[in-house]
Amino acid sequence: MLLSPNGRKELERFGRQDPNNVPGQDYAYQAGCTANVVLITQTHVYCGNAGDARCVVSQAGTAVDLSIDHKPDLPSERARVL
């Protein structure tokens, strides 16, 4: 839908308002989404992420990764997508 004529018009409108927009590049390929969701129970910490989101927690002053990046150059991510 984003690449349809109406979708492109809407993306162009958003692109003009976005200070991070790269002029001359198609905004449809710059736009995206990212999210982290964390559920903490008495016994577990569950973390889900999408896009370029990374979640860490501090454990005794050391950063501990709770999520794995969704990057296409990671073999596991490339295999999942393909």
Secondary structure, DSSP 8 states (H G I E B T S, - for coil): -TTSHHHHHHHHHHHHH-TT--TTS-GGGT----EEEEEE-SS-EEEEEESS---EEEETTEEEE-S----TTSHHHHHHH-
